Amino acid sequence: MSRPAAELVTTVPDPDLGKSIGRAAVEAGLAACAQVDGPITSVYSWKGGIEAAAEWRVRLKTFLDLTPELEALVKSRHPYEVPEIVISNITALSGDYRAWMEEVIRH
């Protein structure tokens, strides 16, 4: 049976930080790739008020068994007190993409 794939998504305050987190995850063998897109506008409740901020979204493709370690890496480099970290199962991948992920992500 193949390893379940996952995507970890976070947001950061600037694109350079997003690229830095993505590069660190890929270099550590915890993610096959990172995609940084934005800016996006986030509206959220924080400490009794409503805030809005420009952010960049970072999407990291990985395997589910590596998400605890990937989450720890993201948190260690993240400036937010409570960073958004959303982990979703990927229900389907093309065979070629899965084979590439298996090749580049550590086992």
N, CA, C and O atoms as CSV, one atom per row, in Angstrom:
chain,resi,resn,atom,element,x,y,z
A,1,MET,N,N,0.841,-1.187,0.000
A,1,MET,CA,C,0.000,0.000,0.000
A,1,MET,C,C,0.879,1.241,0.000
A,1,MET,O,O,1.878,1.288,0.718
A,2,SER,N,N,0.526,2.244,-0.790
A,2,SER,CA,C,1.333,3.457,-0.879
A,2,SER,C,C,1.059,4.386,0.304
A,2,SER,O,O,0.003,4.336,0.936
A,3,ARG,N,N,2.027,5.213,0.571
A,3,ARG,CA,C,1.908,6.177,1.671
A,3,ARG,C,C,0.831,7.203,1.337
A,3,ARG,O,O,0.765,7.683,0.205
A,4,PRO,N,N,-0.013,7.544,2.311
A,4,PRO,CA,C,-0.998,8.602,2.073
A,4,PRO,C,C,-0.290,9.946,1.889
A,4,PRO,O,O,0.601,10.303,2.659
A,5,ALA,N,N,-0.696,10.673,0.872
A,5,ALA,CA,C,-0.124,11.985,0.593
A,5,ALA,C,C,-0.922,13.056,1.329
A,5,ALA,O,O,-2.087,12.858,1.674
A,6,ALA,N,N,-0.272,14.194,1.562
A,6,ALA,CA,C,-0.913,15.287,2.278
A,6,ALA,C,C,-0.379,16.618,1.757
A,6,ALA,O,O,0.653,16.681,1.089
A,7,GLU,N,N,-1.112,17.671,2.083
A,7,GLU,CA,C,-0.673,19.027,1.788
A,7,GLU,C,C,-0.769,19.821,3.079
A,7,GLU,O,O,-1.812,19.837,3.733
A,8,LEU,N,N,0.320,20.475,3.439
A,8,LEU,CA,C,0.325,21.382,4.578
A,8,LEU,C,C,0.280,22.792,4.012
A,8,LEU,O,O,1.080,23.144,3.145
A,9,VAL,N,N,-0.658,23.602,4.505
A,9,VAL,CA,C,-0.817,24.969,4.052
A,9,VAL,C,C,-0.622,25.904,5.234
A,9,VAL,O,O,-1.152,25.671,6.321
A,10,THR,N,N,0.143,26.961,5.010
A,10,THR,CA,C,0.313,28.008,6.004
A,10,THR,C,C,0.290,29.343,5.283
A,10,THR,O,O,0.356,29.388,4.054
A,11,THR,N,N,0.197,30.427,6.034
A,11,THR,CA,C,0.305,31.767,5.472
A,11,THR,C,C,1.407,32.504,6.206
A,11,THR,O,O,1.642,32.282,7.394
A,12,VAL,N,N,2.082,33.390,5.478
A,12,VAL,CA,C,3.200,34.151,6.036
A,12,VAL,C,C,3.067,35.613,5.617
A,12,VAL,O,O,2.353,35.919,4.663
A,13,PRO,N,N,3.755,36.525,6.327
A,13,PRO,CA,C,3.596,37.949,6.037
A,13,PRO,C,C,4.366,38.468,4.829
A,13,PRO,O,O,4.132,39.598,4.399
A,14,ASP,N,N,5.282,37.670,4.268
A,14,ASP,CA,C,6.006,38.142,3.078
A,14,ASP,C,C,6.481,36.962,2.237
A,14,ASP,O,O,6.696,35.867,2.756
A,15,PRO,N,N,6.644,37.193,0.930
A,15,PRO,CA,C,6.975,36.082,0.027
A,15,PRO,C,C,8.356,35.488,0.274
A,15,PRO,O,O,8.547,34.287,0.081
A,16,ASP,N,N,9.315,36.294,0.693
A,16,ASP,CA,C,10.654,35.749,0.943
A,16,ASP,C,C,10.640,34.729,2.071
A,16,ASP,O,O,11.338,33.717,2.004
A,17,LEU,N,N,9.849,34.990,3.108
A,17,LEU,CA,C,9.729,34.012,4.186
A,17,LEU,C,C,9.066,32.736,3.680
A,17,LEU,O,O,9.472,31.635,4.052
A,18,GLY,N,N,8.060,32.879,2.844
A,18,GLY,CA,C,7.409,31.706,2.262
A,18,GLY,C,C,8.384,30.861,1.475
A,18,GLY,O,O,8.396,29.636,1.601
A,19,LYS,N,N,9.216,31.519,0.651
A,19,LYS,CA,C,10.227,30.788,-0.123
A,19,LYS,C,C,11.249,30.138,0.789
A,19,LYS,O,O,11.689,29.018,0.526
A,20,SER,N,N,11.634,30.822,1.858
A,20,SER,CA,C,12.611,30.274,2.798
A,20,SER,C,C,12.073,29.024,3.498
A,20,SER,O,O,12.778,28.022,3.620
A,21,ILE,N,N,10.836,29.090,3.952
A,21,ILE,CA,C,10.212,27.916,4.592
A,21,ILE,C,C,10.092,26.779,3.578
A,21,ILE,O,O,10.392,25.629,3.898
A,22,GLY,N,N,9.663,27.090,2.377
A,22,GLY,CA,C,9.541,26.064,1.341
A,22,GLY,C,C,10.869,25.410,1.031
A,22,GLY,O,O,10.957,24.185,0.942
A,23,ARG,N,N,11.902,26.215,0.866
A,23,ARG,CA,C,13.237,25.677,0.565
A,23,ARG,C,C,13.721,24.783,1.711
A,23,ARG,O,O,14.254,23.701,1.468
A,24,ALA,N,N,13.541,25.224,2.940
A,24,ALA,CA,C,13.990,24.428,4.092
A,24,ALA,C,C,13.267,23.082,4.136
A,24,ALA,O,O,13.882,22.059,4.437
A,25,ALA,N,N,11.972,23.078,3.840
A,25,ALA,CA,C,11.200,21.832,3.862
A,25,ALA,C,C,11.655,20.869,2.778
A,25,ALA,O,O,11.773,19.667,3.014
A,26,VAL,N,N,11.911,21.403,1.584
A,26,VAL,CA,C,12.361,20.555,0.478
A,26,VAL,C,C,13.781,20.055,0.745
A,26,VAL,O,O,14.071,18.878,0.532
A,27,GLU,N,N,14.661,20.934,1.205
A,27,GLU,CA,C,16.043,20.522,1.497
A,27,GLU,C,C,16.104,19.458,2.592
A,27,GLU,O,O,16.971,18.585,2.567
A,28,ALA,N,N,15.179,19.532,3.554
A,28,ALA,CA,C,15.144,18.554,4.643
A,28,ALA,C,C,14.516,17.230,4.213
A,28,ALA,O,O,14.505,16.272,4.986
A,29,GLY,N,N,13.995,17.167,2.992
A,29,GLY,CA,C,13.348,15.947,2.525
A,29,GLY,C,C,11.974,15.739,3.123
A,29,GLY,O,O,11.462,14.620,3.126
A,30,LEU,N,N,11.365,16.808,3.634
A,30,LEU,CA,C,10.038,16.707,4.254
A,30,LEU,C,C,8.912,17.069,3.298
A,30,LEU,O,O,7.745,16.799,3.581
A,31,ALA,N,N,9.254,17.677,2.169
A,31,ALA,CA,C,8.252,18.051,1.169
A,31,ALA,C,C,8.859,17.866,-0.213
A,31,ALA,O,O,10.061,18.043,-0.411
A,32,ALA,N,N,8.012,17.509,-1.155
A,32,ALA,CA,C,8.471,17.363,-2.541
A,32,ALA,C,C,8.565,18.718,-3.213
A,32,ALA,O,O,9.446,18.948,-4.043
A,33,CYS,N,N,7.657,19.617,-2.856
A,33,CYS,CA,C,7.670,20.945,-3.451
A,33,CYS,C,C,6.935,21.914,-2.545
A,33,CYS,O,O,6.168,21.526,-1.664
A,34,ALA,N,N,7.195,23.180,-2.792
A,34,ALA,CA,C,6.503,24.251,-2.087
A,34,ALA,C,C,6.022,25.247,-3.125
A,34,ALA,O,O,6.748,25.574,-4.064
A,35,GLN,N,N,4.831,25.717,-2.961
A,35,GLN,CA,C,4.283,26.743,-3.835
A,35,GLN,C,C,3.914,27.941,-2.976
A,35,GLN,O,O,3.205,27.809,-1.979
A,36,VAL,N,N,4.396,29.102,-3.368
A,36,VAL,CA,C,4.106,30.338,-2.645
A,36,VAL,C,C,3.278,31.208,-3.574
A,36,VAL,O,O,3.717,31.535,-4.676
A,37,ASP,N,N,2.080,31.585,-3.138
A,37,ASP,CA,C,1.262,32.464,-3.956
A,37,ASP,C,C,0.696,33.599,-3.118
A,37,ASP,O,O,0.558,33.490,-1.900
A,38,GLY,N,N,0.379,34.672,-3.788
A,38,GLY,CA,C,-0.170,35.829,-3.103
A,38,GLY,C,C,0.230,37.092,-3.826
A,38,GLY,O,O,0.838,37.024,-4.894
A,39,PRO,N,N,-0.087,38.210,-3.286
A,39,PRO,CA,C,-0.673,38.327,-1.952
A,39,PRO,C,C,-2.154,37.957,-1.942
A,39,PRO,O,O,-2.865,38.087,-2.939
A,40,ILE,N,N,-2.578,37.497,-0.790
A,40,ILE,CA,C,-3.982,37.252,-0.499
A,40,ILE,C,C,-4.349,38.167,0.661
A,40,ILE,O,O,-3.468,38.654,1.370
A,41,THR,N,N,-5.608,38.397,0.854
A,41,THR,CA,C,-6.052,39.179,2.004
A,41,THR,C,C,-6.710,38.239,2.995
A,41,THR,O,O,-7.663,37.533,2.664
A,42,SER,N,N,-6.194,38.238,4.208
A,42,SER,CA,C,-6.769,37.429,5.276
A,42,SER,C,C,-7.514,38.350,6.239
A,42,SER,O,O,-6.992,39.392,6.634
A,43,VAL,N,N,-8.716,37.970,6.609
A,43,VAL,CA,C,-9.513,38.678,7.614
A,43,VAL,C,C,-9.742,37.691,8.735
A,43,VAL,O,O,-10.213,36.578,8.502
A,44,TYR,N,N,-9.411,38.090,9.955
A,44,TYR,CA,C,-9.466,37.128,11.054
A,44,TYR,C,C,-9.690,37.843,12.381
A,44,TYR,O,O,-9.430,39.038,12.524
A,45,SER,N,N,-10.179,37.074,13.338
A,45,SER,CA,C,-10.383,37.561,14.698
A,45,SER,C,C,-9.097,37.352,15.482
A,45,SER,O,O,-8.522,36.264,15.461
A,46,TRP,N,N,-8.645,38.395,16.177
A,46,TRP,CA,C,-7.408,38.278,16.947
A,46,TRP,C,C,-7.460,39.188,18.165
A,46,TRP,O,O,-7.589,40.406,18.041
A,47,LYS,N,N,-7.359,38.580,19.343
A,47,LYS,CA,C,-7.288,39.299,20.618
A,47,LYS,C,C,-8.397,40.341,20.758
A,47,LYS,O,O,-8.152,41.490,21.127
A,48,GLY,N,N,-9.622,39.910,20.455
A,48,GLY,CA,C,-10.789,40.747,20.664
A,48,GLY,C,C,-11.143,41.685,19.527
A,48,GLY,O,O,-12.124,42.423,19.618
A,49,GLY,N,N,-10.363,41.671,18.461
A,49,GLY,CA,C,-10.647,42.555,17.340
A,49,GLY,C,C,-10.669,41.805,16.029
A,49,GLY,O,O,-10.322,40.626,15.963
A,50,ILE,N,N,-11.079,42.499,14.991
A,50,ILE,CA,C,-11.067,41.944,13.641
A,50,ILE,C,C,-9.890,42.581,12.920
A,50,ILE,O,O,-9.769,43.805,12.871
A,51,GLU,N,N,-9.035,41.755,12.369
A,51,GLU,CA,C,-7.824,42.208,11.681
A,51,GLU,C,C,-7.919,41.837,10.202
A,51,GLU,O,O,-8.667,40.940,9.814
A,52,ALA,N,N,-7.155,42.539,9.403
A,52,ALA,CA,C,-7.002,42.205,7.991
A,52,ALA,C,C,-5.538,42.416,7.635
A,52,ALA,O,O,-4.919,43.391,8.062
A,53,ALA,N,N,-4.993,41.499,6.853
A,53,ALA,CA,C,-3.577,41.599,6.493
A,53,ALA,C,C,-3.327,40.963,5.138
A,53,ALA,O,O,-4.005,40.016,4.738
A,54,ALA,N,N,-2.339,41.505,4.441
A,54,ALA,CA,C,-1.852,40.864,3.218
A,54,ALA,C,C,-0.926,39.736,3.638
A,54,ALA,O,O,-0.051,39.924,4.484
A,55,GLU,N,N,-1.116,38.575,3.052
A,55,GLU,CA,C,-0.294,37.408,3.368
A,55,GLU,C,C,0.015,36.653,2.087
A,55,GLU,O,O,-0.573,36.902,1.034
A,56,TRP,N,N,0.948,35.730,2.206
A,56,TRP,CA,C,1.295,34.821,1.120
A,56,TRP,C,C,1.030,33.410,1.606
A,56,TRP,O,O,1.369,33.057,2.736
A,57,ARG,N,N,0.418,32.600,0.743
A,57,ARG,CA,C,0.071,31.217,1.071
A,57,ARG,C,C,1.208,30.305,0.635
A,57,ARG,O,O,1.734,30.428,-0.471
A,58,VAL,N,N,1.578,29.390,1.522
A,58,VAL,CA,C,2.609,28.403,1.234
A,58,VAL,C,C,1.945,27.033,1.278
A,58,VAL,O,O,1.352,26.648,2.286
A,59,ARG,N,N,2.054,26.299,0.166
A,59,ARG,CA,C,1.495,24.940,0.075
A,59,ARG,C,C,2.658,23.969,-0.057
A,59,ARG,O,O,3.494,24.108,-0.949
A,60,LEU,N,N,2.708,22.997,0.823
A,60,LEU,CA,C,3.795,22.011,0.850
A,60,LEU,C,C,3.212,20.626,0.614
A,60,LEU,O,O,2.350,20.177,1.369
A,61,LYS,N,N,3.687,19.935,-0.449
A,61,LYS,CA,C,3.228,18.574,-0.755
A,61,LYS,C,C,4.143,17.583,-0.058
A,61,LYS,O,O,5.366,17.664,-0.171
A,62,THR,N,N,3.537,16.642,0.668
A,62,THR,CA,C,4.307,15.718,1.499
A,62,THR,C,C,3.549,14.409,1.655
A,62,THR,O,O,2.565,14.161,0.958
A,63,PHE,N,N,4.015,13.577,2.573
A,63,PHE,CA,C,3.294,12.367,2.951
A,63,PHE,C,C,2.809,12.527,4.388
A,63,PHE,O,O,3.470,13.160,5.211
A,64,LEU,N,N,1.661,11.952,4.675
A,64,LEU,CA,C,0.994,12.152,5.953
A,64,LEU,C,C,1.890,11.819,7.140
A,64,LEU,O,O,1.841,12.509,8.158
A,65,ASP,N,N,2.711,10.768,7.027
A,65,ASP,CA,C,3.558,10.380,8.153
A,65,ASP,C,C,4.626,11.425,8.478
A,65,ASP,O,O,5.185,11.408,9.574
A,66,LEU,N,N,4.913,12.326,7.552
A,66,LEU,CA,C,5.925,13.359,7.777
A,66,LEU,C,C,5.337,14.677,8.268
A,66,LEU,O,O,6.089,15.602,8.575
A,67,THR,N,N,4.016,14.784,8.349
A,67,THR,CA,C,3.416,16.069,8.706
A,67,THR,C,C,3.779,16.554,10.113
A,67,THR,O,O,3.931,17.763,10.289
A,68,PRO,N,N,3.928,15.691,11.128
A,68,PRO,CA,C,4.337,16.246,12.425
A,68,PRO,C,C,5.704,16.933,12.364
A,68,PRO,O,O,5.888,18.000,12.949
A,69,GLU,N,N,6.651,16.332,11.665
A,69,GLU,CA,C,7.981,16.922,11.556
A,69,GLU,C,C,7.954,18.168,10.669
A,69,GLU,O,O,8.646,19.145,10.955
A,70,LEU,N,N,7.168,18.140,9.606
A,70,LEU,CA,C,7.037,19.303,8.734
A,70,LEU,C,C,6.369,20.451,9.491
A,70,LEU,O,O,6.782,21.604,9.360
A,71,GLU,N,N,5.358,20.146,10.265
A,71,GLU,CA,C,4.697,21.174,11.079
A,71,GLU,C,C,5.690,21.811,12.053
A,71,GLU,O,O,5.693,23.030,12.223
A,72,ALA,N,N,6.529,20.998,12.690
A,72,ALA,CA,C,7.530,21.533,13.614
A,72,ALA,C,C,8.515,22.455,12.893
A,72,ALA,O,O,8.897,23.493,13.433
A,73,LEU,N,N,8.926,22.087,11.682
A,73,LEU,CA,C,9.828,22.937,10.909
A,73,LEU,C,C,9.155,24.273,10.588
A,73,LEU,O,O,9.765,25.330,10.752
A,74,VAL,N,N,7.916,24.230,10.139
A,74,VAL,CA,C,7.193,25.463,9.803
A,74,VAL,C,C,7.081,26.347,11.044
A,74,VAL,O,O,7.370,27.541,10.976
A,75,LYS,N,N,6.667,25.778,12.174
A,75,LYS,CA,C,6.515,26.562,13.402
A,75,LYS,C,C,7.839,27.179,13.852
A,75,LYS,O,O,7.858,28.298,14.365
A,76,SER,N,N,8.940,26.459,13.664
A,76,SER,CA,C,10.241,26.958,14.126
A,76,SER,C,C,10.703,28.173,13.330
A,76,SER,O,O,11.544,28.935,13.805
A,77,ARG,N,N,10.171,28.363,12.137
A,77,ARG,CA,C,10.591,29.470,11.271
A,77,ARG,C,C,9.508,30.537,11.129
A,77,ARG,O,O,9.709,31.532,10.432
A,78,HIS,N,N,8.387,30.344,11.771
A,78,HIS,CA,C,7.231,31.206,11.573
A,78,HIS,C,C,7.205,32.336,12.597
A,78,HIS,O,O,7.447,32.095,13.779
A,79,PRO,N,N,6.914,33.569,12.166
A,79,PRO,CA,C,6.908,34.688,13.101
A,79,PRO,C,C,5.606,34.857,13.889
A,79,PRO,O,O,5.581,35.591,14.877
A,80,TYR,N,N,4.530,34.193,13.473
A,80,TYR,CA,C,3.238,34.402,14.133
A,80,TYR,C,C,3.161,33.642,15.442
A,80,TYR,O,O,3.724,32.556,15.578
A,81,GLU,N,N,2.462,34.222,16.399
A,81,GLU,CA,C,2.220,33.563,17.681
A,81,GLU,C,C,1.408,32.283,17.481
A,81,GLU,O,O,1.686,31.258,18.104
A,82,VAL,N,N,0.407,32.354,16.611
A,82,VAL,CA,C,-0.424,31.192,16.276
A,82,VAL,C,C,-0.502,31.103,14.752
A,82,VAL,O,O,-1.434,31.638,14.151
A,83,PRO,N,N,0.466,30.434,14.121
A,83,PRO,CA,C,0.427,30.355,12.663
A,83,PRO,C,C,-0.698,29.439,12.181
A,83,PRO,O,O,-1.040,28.442,12.818
A,84,GLU,N,N,-1.254,29.814,11.042
A,84,GLU,CA,C,-2.207,28.917,10.392
A,84,GLU,C,C,-1.430,27.720,9.859
A,84,GLU,O,O,-0.491,27.876,9.078
A,85,ILE,N,N,-1.820,26.547,10.277
A,85,ILE,CA,C,-1.277,25.311,9.723
A,85,ILE,C,C,-2.451,24.377,9.509
A,85,ILE,O,O,-3.071,23.902,10.461
A,86,VAL,N,N,-2.747,24.121,8.234
A,86,VAL,CA,C,-3.860,23.252,7.860
A,86,VAL,C,C,-3.274,22.092,7.077
A,86,VAL,O,O,-2.555,22.285,6.096
A,87,ILE,N,N,-3.590,20.894,7.520
A,87,ILE,CA,C,-3.086,19.692,6.860
A,87,ILE,C,C,-4.275,18.942,6.272
A,87,ILE,O,O,-5.230,18.609,6.975
A,88,SER,N,N,-4.200,18.684,4.978
A,88,SER,CA,C,-5.278,17.984,4.283
A,88,SER,C,C,-4.736,16.726,3.623
A,88,SER,O,O,-3.619,16.706,3.106
A,89,ASN,N,N,-5.550,15.681,3.654
A,89,ASN,CA,C,-5.209,14.478,2.904
A,89,ASN,C,C,-5.389,14.758,1.420
A,89,ASN,O,O,-6.336,15.432,1.018
A,90,ILE,N,N,-4.490,14.247,0.624
A,90,ILE,CA,C,-4.644,14.277,-0.826
A,90,ILE,C,C,-5.236,12.929,-1.207
A,90,ILE,O,O,-4.624,11.886,-0.975
A,91,THR,N,N,-6.406,12.954,-1.781
A,91,THR,CA,C,-7.103,11.689,-2.048
A,91,THR,C,C,-6.665,11.014,-3.333
A,91,THR,O,O,-6.857,9.808,-3.488
A,92,ALA,N,N,-6.078,11.766,-4.263
A,92,ALA,CA,C,-5.635,11.159,-5.512
A,92,ALA,C,C,-4.458,11.944,-6.082
A,92,ALA,O,O,-4.408,13.172,-6.005
A,93,LEU,N,N,-3.525,11.212,-6.649
A,93,LEU,CA,C,-2.368,11.787,-7.338
A,93,LEU,C,C,-2.167,11.014,-8.636
A,93,LEU,O,O,-2.512,9.835,-8.719
A,94,SER,N,N,-1.621,11.664,-9.632
A,94,SER,CA,C,-1.259,10.910,-10.828
A,94,SER,C,C,-0.112,9.965,-10.461
A,94,SER,O,O,0.663,10.245,-9.546
A,95,GLY,N,N,-0.014,8.878,-11.158
A,95,GLY,CA,C,1.042,7.901,-10.881
A,95,GLY,C,C,2.434,8.486,-11.015
A,95,GLY,O,O,3.309,8.206,-10.196
A,96,ASP,N,N,2.644,9.296,-12.041
A,96,ASP,CA,C,3.957,9.912,-12.247
A,96,ASP,C,C,4.306,10.888,-11.129
A,96,ASP,O,O,5.448,10.931,-10.672
A,97,TYR,N,N,3.322,11.671,-10.690
A,97,TYR,CA,C,3.585,12.639,-9.615
A,97,TYR,C,C,3.909,11.911,-8.309
A,97,TYR,O,O,4.832,12.293,-7.589
A,98,ARG,N,N,3.137,10.852,-8.010
A,98,ARG,CA,C,3.399,10.063,-6.791
A,98,ARG,C,C,4.801,9.458,-6.846
A,98,ARG,O,O,5.529,9.497,-5.855
A,99,ALA,N,N,5.180,8.904,-7.985
A,99,ALA,CA,C,6.514,8.302,-8.119
A,99,ALA,C,C,7.597,9.351,-7.889
A,99,ALA,O,O,8.603,9.073,-7.236
A,100,TRP,N,N,7.397,10.548,-8.420
A,100,TRP,CA,C,8.361,11.631,-8.201
A,100,TRP,C,C,8.431,12.006,-6.727
A,100,TRP,O,O,9.520,12.207,-6.190
A,101,MET,N,N,7.274,12.102,-6.067
A,101,MET,CA,C,7.269,12.412,-4.626
A,101,MET,C,C,8.027,11.341,-3.846
A,101,MET,O,O,8.822,11.659,-2.962
A,102,GLU,N,N,7.784,10.088,-4.168
A,102,GLU,CA,C,8.475,8.994,-3.480
A,102,GLU,C,C,9.987,9.080,-3.675
A,102,GLU,O,O,10.764,8.728,-2.787
A,103,GLU,N,N,10.385,9.551,-4.845
A,103,GLU,CA,C,11.806,9.663,-5.152
A,103,GLU,C,C,12.485,10.801,-4.376
A,103,GLU,O,O,13.612,10.641,-3.907
A,104,VAL,N,N,11.814,11.934,-4.240
A,104,VAL,CA,C,12.479,13.116,-3.671
A,104,VAL,C,C,12.234,13.330,-2.179
A,104,VAL,O,O,12.988,14.055,-1.529
A,105,ILE,N,N,11.193,12.711,-1.630
A,105,ILE,CA,C,10.933,12.836,-0.195
A,105,ILE,C,C,11.577,11.671,0.524
A,105,ILE,O,O,11.512,10.529,0.071
A,106,ARG,N,N,12.192,11.971,1.638
A,106,ARG,CA,C,12.878,10.895,2.376
A,106,ARG,C,C,11.867,9.873,2.885
A,106,ARG,O,O,10.685,10.161,3.074
A,107,HIS,N,N,12.378,8.685,3.094
A,107,HIS,CA,C,11.520,7.571,3.539
A,107,HIS,C,C,11.714,7.295,4.997
A,107,HIS,O,O,11.078,6.395,5.545
